[in-house]
Amino acid sequence: MTRVALVGLGRWGTNLLRALNDLCDIVYCCNKSDYSAHSLINQRYSHIKCTVDYQEILTDSSVDAVIIATPVDTHGTLAEQALNSGKHVFVEKPLATSSEEAASLVDIANNRGLTLFIGHLYLFHPVFGKIKDITMADPVCHVRMHWAKFGTFKENILWNLVSHDVSLALSLFQSNLCEAHIVSEQPFLTAQDMVTVHLDFGGGRECIIDVNRCALTSNKTAHILTESGTAYLWEGQSLYEVKGDNPPTEIYSNNQEPLIIELRSFFQLIQDETKTDELGQHALEVVRVLESLQKHRSILLTES
């Protein structure tokens, strides 16, 4: 089994730990900010070594891969160090906080023949896979994504949350983005907790993304209209076809956990002899879109 070090034991890091436990040999868990997480590891996973020293992981030649689930602004640096140490890397999205840094990471992985995998989780959702299959023959022309949840106020909403839907949109439209801008944003605990983003893919093809991280009830949906005029609704584990005023018809359902599918894909890529930078290039394009949105926001703030 692939020998892995998990870096970051926050909420998502501990979720990764649960999923990884049956998929690989976890050698290290590294966490600097919350030492109580080490106690949890010692109690439940006594075979895993806890450390606060990232360099200990990088210099251990028995470690094949590093899983990075740390704050967004640390992704690029930690991933670069791991790649330069000869480790395969799974890093949570976004890959980096600048396109220059993201492009450099893709180049390093390519030059060293290493797998660089970015955790755009929803790309691996079974329902999204079904949507991709359907829209190969009947391309999308309009998509509206809505995500309501509560929390993650410490992270930038664009880089942490909107990035998920940007990734989905780029994968669905399979074409260069013409323009990205922020339609509206509203404050709650921070200056930007409810945001609407517009992505223009040209020729009347567009994606609108609504994210609200102040909702007590979690809900994630996507409304999809294809060139033939067929309408679909993705909600939860199901995909529906919508025809007029009739109740939506469920056409697909799948309860597989996307995180397990995603991690298995990472380990499979490590085993494959032929490396590809497809995921890296996709992640780079996501970063470029987020940069564009951030610049547009700066302009809006200056004008106001």
Phi and psi restraints in degrees (value plus and minus 20) as a CYANA .aco file:
   2 THR   PHI     -82.9   -42.9
   2 THR   PSI     112.7   152.7
   3 ARG   PHI    -113.1   -73.1
   3 ARG   PSI     103.4   143.4
   4 VAL   PHI    -145.7  -105.7
   4 VAL   PSI     128.6   168.6
   5 ALA   PHI    -137.6   -97.6
   5 ALA   PSI     109.8   149.8
   6 LEU   PHI    -120.8   -80.8
   6 LEU   PSI     103.6   143.6
   7 VAL   PHI    -133.4   -93.4
   7 VAL   PSI      95.5   135.5
   8 GLY   PHI      87.4   127.4
   8 GLY   PSI      96.1   136.1
   9 LEU   PHI    -143.8  -103.8
   9 LEU   PSI      19.8    59.8
  10 GLY   PHI     -97.8   -57.8
  10 GLY   PSI    -179.8  -139.8
  11 ARG   PHI     -76.5   -36.5
  11 ARG   PSI     -68.1   -28.1
  12 TRP   PHI     -96.6   -56.6
  12 TRP   PSI     -52.9   -12.9
  13 GLY   PHI     -80.6   -40.6
  13 GLY   PSI     -62.0   -22.0
  14 THR   PHI     -89.3   -49.3
  14 THR   PSI     -49.3    -9.3
  15 ASN   PHI     -88.7   -48.7
  15 ASN   PSI     -60.8   -20.8
  16 LEU   PHI     -81.9   -41.9
  16 LEU   PSI     -60.5   -20.5
  17 LEU   PHI     -78.0   -38.0
  17 LEU   PSI     -65.4   -25.4
  18 ARG   PHI     -77.8   -37.8
  18 ARG   PSI     -66.7   -26.7
  19 ALA   PHI     -90.7   -50.7
  19 ALA   PSI     -56.1   -16.1
  20 LEU   PHI     -91.9   -51.9
  20 LEU   PSI     -45.8    -5.8
  21 ASN   PHI     -75.4   -35.4
  21 ASN   PSI     -54.7   -14.7
  22 ASP   PHI    -117.6   -77.6
  22 ASP   PSI     -20.6    19.4
  23 LEU   PHI    -129.1   -89.1
  23 LEU   PSI     -37.8     2.2
  24 CYS   PHI    -176.1  -136.1
  24 CYS   PSI     159.2   199.2
  25 ASP   PHI    -120.4   -80.4
  25 ASP   PSI      83.6   123.6
  26 ILE   PHI    -102.3   -62.3
  26 ILE   PSI      94.7   134.7
  27 VAL   PHI    -111.5   -71.5
  27 VAL   PSI     -63.9   -23.9
  28 TYR   PHI    -150.1  -110.1
  28 TYR   PSI     130.7   170.7
  29 CYS   PHI    -145.0  -105.0
  29 CYS   PSI     110.3   150.3
  30 CYS   PHI    -141.9  -101.9
  30 CYS   PSI     107.6   147.6
  31 ASN   PHI    -172.7  -132.7
  31 ASN   PSI     110.7   150.7
  32 LYS   PHI    -123.5   -83.5
  32 LYS   PSI     -46.3    -6.3
  33 SER   PHI    -114.9   -74.9
  33 SER   PSI     -45.8    -5.8
  34 ASP   PHI    -151.0  -111.0
  34 ASP   PSI      77.5   117.5
  35 TYR   PHI     -92.8   -52.8
  35 TYR   PSI     -37.0     3.0
  36 SER   PHI     -83.8   -43.8
  36 SER   PSI     -46.5    -6.5
  37 ALA   PHI     -83.6   -43.6
  37 ALA   PSI     -52.2   -12.2
  38 HIS   PHI     -86.1   -46.1
  38 HIS   PSI     -55.6   -15.6
  39 SER   PHI     -84.0   -44.0
  39 SER   PSI     -59.8   -19.8
  40 LEU   PHI     -81.3   -41.3
  40 LEU   PSI     -63.3   -23.3
  41 ILE   PHI     -82.0   -42.0
  41 ILE   PSI     -66.4   -26.4
  42 ASN   PHI     -82.1   -42.1
  42 ASN   PSI     -53.0   -13.0
  43 GLN   PHI     -98.1   -58.1
  43 GLN   PSI     -62.0   -22.0
  44 ARG   PHI    -120.9   -80.9
  44 ARG   PSI     -47.9    -7.9
  45 TYR   PHI    -152.8  -112.8
  45 TYR   PSI      49.5    89.5
  46 SER   PHI     -85.9   -45.9
  46 SER   PSI     -36.6     3.4
  47 HIS   PHI    -100.2   -60.2
  47 HIS   PSI     -31.4     8.6
  48 ILE   PHI    -113.3   -73.3
  48 ILE   PSI     114.9   154.9
  49 LYS   PHI    -106.6   -66.6
  49 LYS   PSI     109.9   149.9
  50 CYS   PHI    -114.0   -74.0
  50 CYS   PSI     120.4   160.4
  51 THR   PHI    -167.9  -127.9
  51 THR   PSI     135.9   175.9
  52 VAL   PHI    -129.0   -89.0
  52 VAL   PSI     -18.3    21.7
  53 ASP   PHI    -126.8   -86.8
  53 ASP   PSI      82.2   122.2
  54 TYR   PHI     -81.3   -41.3
  54 TYR   PSI     -53.3   -13.3
  55 GLN   PHI     -84.0   -44.0
  55 GLN   PSI     -49.7    -9.7
  56 GLU   PHI     -80.9   -40.9
  56 GLU   PSI     -58.0   -18.0
  57 ILE   PHI     -89.6   -49.6
  57 ILE   PSI     -65.3   -25.3
  58 LEU   PHI     -84.9   -44.9
  58 LEU   PSI     -51.1   -11.1
  59 THR   PHI    -111.1   -71.1
  59 THR   PSI     -22.4    17.6
  60 ASP   PHI    -108.3   -68.3
  60 ASP   PSI      87.3   127.3
  61 SER   PHI     -88.2   -48.2
  61 SER   PSI     -33.5     6.5
  62 SER   PHI     -99.6   -59.6
  62 SER   PSI     -33.3     6.7
  63 VAL   PHI    -103.8   -63.8
  63 VAL   PSI     100.4   140.4
  64 ASP   PHI    -105.1   -65.1
  64 ASP   PSI     -56.3   -16.3
  65 ALA   PHI    -165.8  -125.8
  65 ALA   PSI     131.2   171.2
  66 VAL   PHI    -138.0   -98.0
  66 VAL   PSI     109.9   149.9
  67 ILE   PHI    -124.2   -84.2
  67 ILE   PSI     101.2   141.2
  68 ILE   PHI    -131.3   -91.3
  68 ILE   PSI      98.1   138.1
  69 ALA   PHI    -153.6  -113.6
  69 ALA   PSI      39.7    79.7
  70 THR   PHI    -132.1   -92.1
  70 THR   PSI     156.3   196.3
  71 PRO   PHI     -74.6   -34.6
  71 PRO   PSI     128.7   168.7
  72 VAL   PHI     -71.5   -31.5
  72 VAL   PSI     -63.5   -23.5
  73 ASP   PHI     -92.2   -52.2
  73 ASP   PSI     -23.0    17.0
  74 THR   PHI    -123.0   -83.0
  74 THR   PSI     -29.2    10.8
  75 HIS   PHI     -76.0   -36.0
  75 HIS   PSI     -71.6   -31.6
  76 GLY   PHI     -80.0   -40.0
  76 GLY   PSI     -68.2   -28.2
  77 THR   PHI     -84.0   -44.0
  77 THR   PSI     -67.3   -27.3
  78 LEU   PHI     -85.3   -45.3
  78 LEU   PSI     -60.2   -20.2
  79 ALA   PHI     -85.2   -45.2
  79 ALA   PSI     -62.1   -22.1
  80 GLU   PHI     -81.7   -41.7
  80 GLU   PSI     -63.9   -23.9
  81 GLN   PHI     -83.1   -43.1
  81 GLN   PSI     -60.2   -20.2
  82 ALA   PHI     -87.2   -47.2
  82 ALA   PSI     -64.2   -24.2
  83 LEU   PHI     -82.2   -42.2
  83 LEU   PSI     -63.1   -23.1
  84 ASN   PHI     -88.4   -48.4
  84 ASN   PSI     -35.6     4.4
  85 SER   PHI    -113.2   -73.2
  85 SER   PSI     -15.4    24.6
  86 GLY   PHI      64.4   104.4
  86 GLY   PSI      -1.7    38.3
  87 LYS   PHI    -119.4   -79.4
  87 LYS   PSI     122.6   162.6
  88 HIS   PHI     -88.4   -48.4
  88 HIS   PSI     132.5   172.5
  89 VAL   PHI    -152.4  -112.4
  89 VAL   PSI     110.1   150.1
  90 PHE   PHI    -132.6   -92.6
  90 PHE   PSI      97.3   137.3
  91 VAL   PHI    -144.1  -104.1
  91 VAL   PSI     113.9   153.9
  92 GLU   PHI     -82.0   -42.0
  92 GLU   PSI     134.5   174.5
  93 LYS   PHI     -91.0   -51.0
  93 LYS   PSI     135.3   175.3
  94 PRO   PHI     -96.7   -56.7
  94 PRO   PSI     142.2   182.2
  95 LEU   PHI     -78.4   -38.4
  95 LEU   PSI     -61.0   -21.0
  96 ALA   PHI    -178.7  -138.7
  96 ALA   PSI     157.1   197.1
  97 THR   PHI    -126.3   -86.3
  97 THR   PSI      -5.9    34.1
  98 SER   PHI    -170.0  -130.0
  98 SER   PSI     128.4   168.4
  99 SER   PHI     -88.1   -48.1
  99 SER   PSI     -51.1   -11.1
 100 GLU   PHI     -83.0   -43.0
 100 GLU   PSI     -65.6   -25.6
 101 GLU   PHI     -86.6   -46.6
 101 GLU   PSI     -61.3   -21.3
 102 ALA   PHI     -82.9   -42.9
 102 ALA   PSI     -64.2   -24.2
 103 ALA   PHI     -82.7   -42.7
 103 ALA   PSI     -58.6   -18.6
 104 SER   PHI     -82.9   -42.9
 104 SER   PSI     -61.4   -21.4
 105 LEU   PHI     -84.5   -44.5
 105 LEU   PSI     -60.9   -20.9
 106 VAL   PHI     -81.7   -41.7
 106 VAL   PSI     -62.5   -22.5
 107 ASP   PHI     -84.6   -44.6
 107 ASP   PSI     -63.2   -23.2
 108 ILE   PHI     -81.0   -41.0
 108 ILE   PSI     -66.0   -26.0
 109 ALA   PHI     -81.4   -41.4
 109 ALA   PSI     -63.9   -23.9
 110 ASN   PHI     -82.6   -42.6
 110 ASN   PSI     -66.5   -26.5
 111 ASN   PHI     -85.6   -45.6
 111 ASN   PSI     -50.4   -10.4
 112 ARG   PHI    -118.2   -78.2
 112 ARG   PSI     -20.2    19.8
 113 GLY   PHI      46.4    86.4
 113 GLY   PSI      15.5    55.5
 114 LEU   PHI    -129.7   -89.7
 114 LEU   PSI     135.2   175.2
 115 THR   PHI    -104.3   -64.3
 115 THR   PSI     105.5   145.5
 116 LEU   PHI    -136.2   -96.2
 116 LEU   PSI      91.7   131.7
 117 PHE   PHI    -139.4   -99.4
 117 PHE   PSI     109.6   149.6
 118 ILE   PHI    -131.4   -91.4
 118 ILE   PSI     112.6   152.6
 119 GLY   PHI     -98.6   -58.6
 119 GLY   PSI      41.3    81.3
 120 HIS   PHI    -102.1   -62.1
 120 HIS   PSI      62.1   102.1
 121 LEU   PHI     -73.2   -33.2
 121 LEU   PSI     -64.3   -24.3
 122 TYR   PHI     -90.5   -50.5
 122 TYR   PSI     -35.3     4.7
 123 LEU   PHI     -82.1   -42.1
 123 LEU   PSI     -43.4    -3.4
 124 PHE   PHI    -122.8   -82.8
 124 PHE   PSI     -10.5    29.5
 125 HIS   PHI     -91.5   -51.5
 125 HIS   PSI     111.7   151.7
 126 PRO   PHI     -75.7   -35.7
 126 PRO   PSI     -56.7   -16.7
 127 VAL   PHI     -86.5   -46.5
 127 VAL   PSI     -59.1   -19.1
 128 PHE   PHI     -84.4   -44.4
 128 PHE   PSI     -58.3   -18.3
 129 GLY   PHI     -78.7   -38.7
 129 GLY   PSI     -59.7   -19.7
 130 LYS   PHI     -85.6   -45.6
 130 LYS   PSI     -61.2   -21.2
 131 ILE   PHI     -81.1   -41.1
 131 ILE   PSI     -62.2   -22.2
 132 LYS   PHI     -80.4   -40.4
 132 LYS   PSI     -61.3   -21.3
 133 ASP   PHI     -82.8   -42.8
 133 ASP   PSI     -65.2   -25.2
 134 ILE   PHI     -83.9   -43.9
 134 ILE   PSI     -63.3   -23.3
 135 THR   PHI    -104.5   -64.5
 135 THR   PSI     -18.9    21.1
 136 MET   PHI     -84.6   -44.6
 136 MET   PSI     -59.5   -19.5
 137 ALA   PHI    -113.3   -73.3
 137 ALA   PSI     -39.8     0.2
 138 ASP   PHI    -155.1  -115.1
 138 ASP   PSI      64.4   104.4
 139 PRO   PHI     -80.5   -40.5
 139 PRO   PSI     133.6   173.6
 140 VAL   PHI     -95.1   -55.1
 140 VAL   PSI     129.8   169.8
 141 CYS   PHI    -145.0  -105.0
 141 CYS   PSI     -46.2    -6.2
 142 HIS   PHI    -165.3  -125.3
 142 HIS   PSI     113.1   153.1
 143 VAL   PHI    -156.0  -116.0
 143 VAL   PSI     117.3   157.3
 144 ARG   PHI    -147.9  -107.9
 144 ARG   PSI     102.3   142.3
 145 MET   PHI    -130.9   -90.9
 145 MET   PSI     116.2   156.2
 146 HIS   PHI    -150.0  -110.0
 146 HIS   PSI     112.4   152.4
 147 TRP   PHI    -156.8  -116.8
 147 TRP   PSI      97.8   137.8
 148 ALA   PHI    -136.1   -96.1
 148 ALA   PSI     111.6   151.6
 149 LYS   PHI    -177.6  -137.6
 149 LYS   PSI    -198.1  -158.1
 150 PHE   PHI    -149.3  -109.3
 150 PHE   PSI     109.2   149.2
 151 GLY   PHI      92.8   132.8
 151 GLY   PSI    -190.5  -150.5
 152 THR   PHI      43.9    83.9
 152 THR   PSI      20.2    60.2
 153 PHE   PHI     -91.2   -51.2
 153 PHE   PSI     -39.4     0.6
 154 LYS   PHI     -96.0   -56.0
 154 LYS   PSI     -38.4     1.6
 155 GLU   PHI    -119.4   -79.4
 155 GLU   PSI     134.7   174.7
 156 ASN   PHI     -85.3   -45.3
 156 ASN   PSI     107.3   147.3
 157 ILE   PHI     -84.2   -44.2
 157 ILE   PSI     -52.9   -12.9
 158 LEU   PHI     -87.4   -47.4
 158 LEU   PSI     -70.7   -30.7
 159 TRP   PHI     -93.5   -53.5
 159 TRP   PSI     -52.0   -12.0
 160 ASN   PHI    -110.4   -70.4
 160 ASN   PSI     -59.9   -19.9
 161 LEU   PHI    -132.5   -92.5
 161 LEU   PSI     -71.9   -31.9
 162 VAL   PHI     -79.2   -39.2
 162 VAL   PSI     -48.1    -8.1
 163 SER   PHI     -76.5   -36.5
 163 SER   PSI     -55.3   -15.3
 164 HIS   PHI     -78.6   -38.6
 164 HIS   PSI     -68.6   -28.6
 165 ASP   PHI     -96.3   -56.3
 165 ASP   PSI     -51.0   -11.0
 166 VAL   PHI     -79.7   -39.7
 166 VAL   PSI     -63.6   -23.6
 167 SER   PHI     -79.0   -39.0
 167 SER   PSI     -66.1   -26.1
 168 LEU   PHI     -82.5   -42.5
 168 LEU   PSI     -63.1   -23.1
 169 ALA   PHI     -83.2   -43.2
 169 ALA   PSI     -64.8   -24.8
 170 LEU   PHI     -82.0   -42.0
 170 LEU   PSI     -57.8   -17.8
 171 SER   PHI     -90.7   -50.7
 171 SER   PSI     -57.7   -17.7
 172 LEU   PHI     -90.3   -50.3
 172 LEU   PSI     -64.9   -24.9
 173 PHE   PHI    -102.1   -62.1
 173 PHE   PSI     -42.8    -2.8
 174 GLN   PHI      29.7    69.7
 174 GLN   PSI      22.1    62.1
 175 SER   PHI    -175.2  -135.2
 175 SER   PSI     145.6   185.6
 176 ASN   PHI     -87.4   -47.4
 176 ASN   PSI     119.7   159.7
 177 LEU   PHI     -98.5   -58.5
 177 LEU   PSI     112.8   152.8
 178 CYS   PHI    -105.0   -65.0
 178 CYS   PSI     -62.8   -22.8
 179 GLU   PHI    -176.8  -136.8
 179 GLU   PSI     125.3   165.3
 180 ALA   PHI    -153.3  -113.3
 180 ALA   PSI     110.0   150.0
 181 HIS   PHI    -170.1  -130.1
 181 HIS   PSI     139.4   179.4
 182 ILE   PHI    -107.8   -67.8
 182 ILE   PSI     102.8   142.8
 183 VAL   PHI     -99.5   -59.5
 183 VAL   PSI     -64.8   -24.8
 184 SER   PHI    -179.3  -139.3
 184 SER   PSI     138.5   178.5
 185 GLU   PHI    -170.7  -130.7
 185 GLU   PSI     128.6   168.6
 186 GLN   PHI    -155.1  -115.1
 186 GLN   PSI     127.2   167.2
 187 PRO   PHI    -109.6   -69.6
 187 PRO   PSI     140.6   180.6
 188 PHE   PHI    -165.4  -125.4
 188 PHE   PSI    -109.6   -69.6
 189 LEU   PHI    -107.8   -67.8
 189 LEU   PSI     -42.1    -2.1
 190 THR   PHI    -147.2  -107.2
 190 THR   PSI    -198.5  -158.5
 191 ALA   PHI     -95.4   -55.4
 191 ALA   PSI     -31.4     8.6
 192 GLN   PHI    -166.6  -126.6
 192 GLN   PSI      63.1   103.1
 193 ASP   PHI    -136.1   -96.1
 193 ASP   PSI     -34.7     5.3
 194 MET   PHI    -152.6  -112.6
 194 MET   PSI      99.3   139.3
 195 VAL   PHI    -158.9  -118.9
 195 VAL   PSI     123.7   163.7
 196 THR   PHI    -141.3  -101.3
 196 THR   PSI     110.1   150.1
 197 VAL   PHI    -142.3  -102.3
 197 VAL   PSI     122.6   162.6
 198 HIS   PHI    -137.5   -97.5
 198 HIS   PSI     107.0   147.0
 199 LEU   PHI    -134.4   -94.4
 199 LEU   PSI     103.2   143.2
 200 ASP   PHI    -126.7   -86.7
 200 ASP   PSI      97.1   137.1
 201 PHE   PHI    -121.6   -81.6
 201 PHE   PSI     -10.6    29.4
 202 GLY   PHI      62.3   102.3
 202 GLY   PSI     137.0   177.0
 203 GLY   PHI      43.5    83.5
 203 GLY   PSI       8.3    48.3
 204 GLY   PHI      60.8   100.8
 204 GLY   PSI     -16.8    23.2
 205 ARG   PHI    -109.9   -69.9
 205 ARG   PSI     108.7   148.7
 206 GLU   PHI    -170.8  -130.8
 206 GLU   PSI     139.4   179.4
 207 CYS   PHI    -153.6  -113.6
 207 CYS   PSI     110.8   150.8
 208 ILE   PHI    -132.6   -92.6
 208 ILE   PSI     110.8   150.8
 209 ILE   PHI    -139.4   -99.4
 209 ILE   PSI     102.9   142.9
 210 ASP   PHI    -133.6   -93.6
 210 ASP   PSI     105.4   145.4
 211 VAL   PHI    -148.4  -108.4
 211 VAL   PSI     109.1   149.1
 212 ASN   PHI    -149.9  -109.9
 212 ASN   PSI      91.0   131.0
 213 ARG   PHI    -119.7   -79.7
 213 ARG   PSI       5.0    45.0
 214 CYS   PHI    -137.1   -97.1
 214 CYS   PSI      -6.7    33.3
 215 ALA   PHI    -111.1   -71.1
 215 ALA   PSI     117.4   157.4
 216 LEU   PHI     -97.1   -57.1
 216 LEU   PSI     -44.8    -4.8
 217 THR   PHI    -126.9   -86.9
 217 THR   PSI     104.8   144.8
 218 SER   PHI    -102.2   -62.2
 218 SER   PSI     117.3   157.3
 219 ASN   PHI    -179.5  -139.5
 219 ASN   PSI     113.3   153.3
 220 LYS   PHI    -152.5  -112.5
 220 LYS   PSI     102.2   142.2
 221 THR   PHI    -155.9  -115.9
 221 THR   PSI     139.9   179.9
 222 ALA   PHI    -160.4  -120.4
 222 ALA   PSI     108.0   148.0
 223 HIS   PHI    -123.3   -83.3
 223 HIS   PSI     105.8   145.8
 224 ILE   PHI    -147.1  -107.1
 224 ILE   PSI     107.9   147.9
 225 LEU   PHI    -138.4   -98.4
 225 LEU   PSI     109.2   149.2
 226 THR   PHI    -118.2   -78.2
 226 THR   PSI     152.7   192.7
 227 GLU   PHI     -83.6   -43.6
 227 GLU   PSI     -47.9    -7.9
 228 SER   PHI     -98.7   -58.7
 228 SER   PSI     -27.7    12.3
 229 GLY   PHI      72.8   112.8
 229 GLY   PSI     -12.7    27.3
 230 THR   PHI     -99.9   -59.9
 230 THR   PSI     115.4   155.4
 231 ALA   PHI    -132.9   -92.9
 231 ALA   PSI     116.9   156.9
 232 TYR   PHI    -149.3  -109.3
 232 TYR   PSI     131.1   171.1
 233 LEU   PHI    -146.8  -106.8
 233 LEU   PSI     102.9   142.9
 234 TRP   PHI    -124.3   -84.3
 234 TRP   PSI      99.6   139.6
 235 GLU   PHI    -162.0  -122.0
 235 GLU   PSI     104.8   144.8
 236 GLY   PHI      42.1    82.1
 236 GLY   PSI    -145.7  -105.7
 237 GLN   PHI    -116.3   -76.3
 237 GLN   PSI      -8.5    31.5
 238 SER   PHI    -148.4  -108.4
 238 SER   PSI     131.6   171.6
 239 LEU   PHI    -138.9   -98.9
 239 LEU   PSI     111.3   151.3
 240 TYR   PHI    -138.7   -98.7
 240 TYR   PSI     128.2   168.2
 241 GLU   PHI    -120.4   -80.4
 241 GLU   PSI     116.1   156.1
 242 VAL   PHI    -133.8   -93.8
 242 VAL   PSI     104.7   144.7
 243 LYS   PHI    -148.6  -108.6
 243 LYS   PSI      82.5   122.5
 244 GLY   PHI      37.4    77.4
 244 GLY   PSI    -158.4  -118.4
 245 ASP   PHI    -106.2   -66.2
 245 ASP   PSI     -20.1    19.9
 246 ASN   PHI     -91.0   -51.0
 246 ASN   PSI     128.8   168.8
 247 PRO   PHI     -77.6   -37.6
 247 PRO   PSI     118.9   158.9
 248 PRO   PHI     -75.5   -35.5
 248 PRO   PSI     121.9   161.9
 249 THR   PHI    -121.6   -81.6
 249 THR   PSI     102.5   142.5
 250 GLU   PHI     -90.5   -50.5
 250 GLU   PSI     103.5   143.5
 251 ILE   PHI    -132.7   -92.7
 251 ILE   PSI     -29.2    10.8
 252 TYR   PHI    -182.1  -142.1
 252 TYR   PSI     121.7   161.7
 253 SER   PHI    -168.3  -128.3
 253 SER   PSI     122.5   162.5
 254 ASN   PHI    -175.9  -135.9
 254 ASN   PSI     107.9   147.9
 255 ASN   PHI    -121.9   -81.9
 255 ASN   PSI     -10.1    29.9
 256 GLN   PHI     -81.9   -41.9
 256 GLN   PSI     124.1   164.1
 257 GLU   PHI    -100.5   -60.5
 257 GLU   PSI     100.2   140.2
 258 PRO   PHI     -76.4   -36.4
 258 PRO   PSI     -55.5   -15.5
 259 LEU   PHI     -82.8   -42.8
 259 LEU   PSI     -60.1   -20.1
 260 ILE   PHI     -85.3   -45.3
 260 ILE   PSI     -63.5   -23.5
 261 ILE   PHI     -81.0   -41.0
 261 ILE   PSI     -63.0   -23.0
 262 GLU   PHI     -82.3   -42.3
 262 GLU   PSI     -68.5   -28.5
 263 LEU   PHI     -86.6   -46.6
 263 LEU   PSI     -59.0   -19.0
 264 ARG   PHI     -81.8   -41.8
 264 ARG   PSI     -57.9   -17.9
 265 SER   PHI     -82.9   -42.9
 265 SER   PSI     -59.5   -19.5
 266 PHE   PHI     -81.3   -41.3
 266 PHE   PSI     -68.6   -28.6
 267 PHE   PHI     -87.7   -47.7
 267 PHE   PSI     -52.2   -12.2
 268 GLN   PHI     -86.5   -46.5
 268 GLN   PSI     -60.6   -20.6
 269 LEU   PHI     -84.3   -44.3
 269 LEU   PSI     -55.3   -15.3
 270 ILE   PHI     -81.8   -41.8
 270 ILE   PSI     -58.6   -18.6
 271 GLN   PHI     -96.4   -56.4
 271 GLN   PSI     -46.5    -6.5
 272 ASP   PHI     -85.7   -45.7
 272 ASP   PSI     116.4   156.4
 273 GLU   PHI     -93.3   -53.3
 273 GLU   PSI     -52.4   -12.4
 274 THR   PHI    -112.2   -72.2
 274 THR   PSI      95.9   135.9
 275 LYS   PHI    -110.0   -70.0
 275 LYS   PSI     127.0   167.0
 276 THR   PHI    -151.6  -111.6
 276 THR   PSI     128.6   168.6
 277 ASP   PHI    -123.1   -83.1
 277 ASP   PSI       0.4    40.4
 278 GLU   PHI     -77.9   -37.9
 278 GLU   PSI     -67.3   -27.3
 279 LEU   PHI     -85.9   -45.9
 279 LEU   PSI     -58.3   -18.3
 280 GLY   PHI     -83.8   -43.8
 280 GLY   PSI     -62.6   -22.6
 281 GLN   PHI     -86.3   -46.3
 281 GLN   PSI     -58.1   -18.1
 282 HIS   PHI     -82.8   -42.8
 282 HIS   PSI     -65.5   -25.5
 283 ALA   PHI     -83.3   -43.3
 283 ALA   PSI     -57.0   -17.0
 284 LEU   PHI     -83.0   -43.0
 284 LEU   PSI     -62.1   -22.1
 285 GLU   PHI     -85.9   -45.9
 285 GLU   PSI     -56.9   -16.9
 286 VAL   PHI     -79.9   -39.9
 286 VAL   PSI     -65.4   -25.4
 287 VAL   PHI     -81.2   -41.2
 287 VAL   PSI     -60.4   -20.4
 288 ARG   PHI     -82.5   -42.5
 288 ARG   PSI     -60.4   -20.4
 289 VAL   PHI     -85.6   -45.6
 289 VAL   PSI     -63.1   -23.1
 290 LEU   PHI     -83.7   -43.7
 290 LEU   PSI     -58.9   -18.9
 291 GLU   PHI     -79.7   -39.7
 291 GLU   PSI     -63.9   -23.9
 292 SER   PHI     -82.5   -42.5
 292 SER   PSI     -61.8   -21.8
 293 LEU   PHI     -85.6   -45.6
 293 LEU   PSI     -60.0   -20.0
 294 GLN   PHI     -84.5   -44.5
 294 GLN   PSI     -59.7   -19.7
 295 LYS   PHI     -86.2   -46.2
 295 LYS   PSI     -60.5   -20.5
 296 HIS   PHI     -83.2   -43.2
 296 HIS   PSI     -58.7   -18.7
 297 ARG   PHI     -84.3   -44.3
 297 ARG   PSI     -60.6   -20.6
 298 SER   PHI     -81.2   -41.2
 298 SER   PSI     -60.0   -20.0
 299 ILE   PHI     -85.0   -45.0
 299 ILE   PSI     -63.0   -23.0
 300 LEU   PHI     -81.6   -41.6
 300 LEU   PSI     -61.4   -21.4
 301 LEU   PHI     -87.1   -47.1
 301 LEU   PSI     -56.9   -16.9
 302 THR   PHI     -86.9   -46.9
 302 THR   PSI     -61.9   -21.9
 303 GLU   PHI     -88.4   -48.4
 303 GLU   PSI     -50.6   -10.6
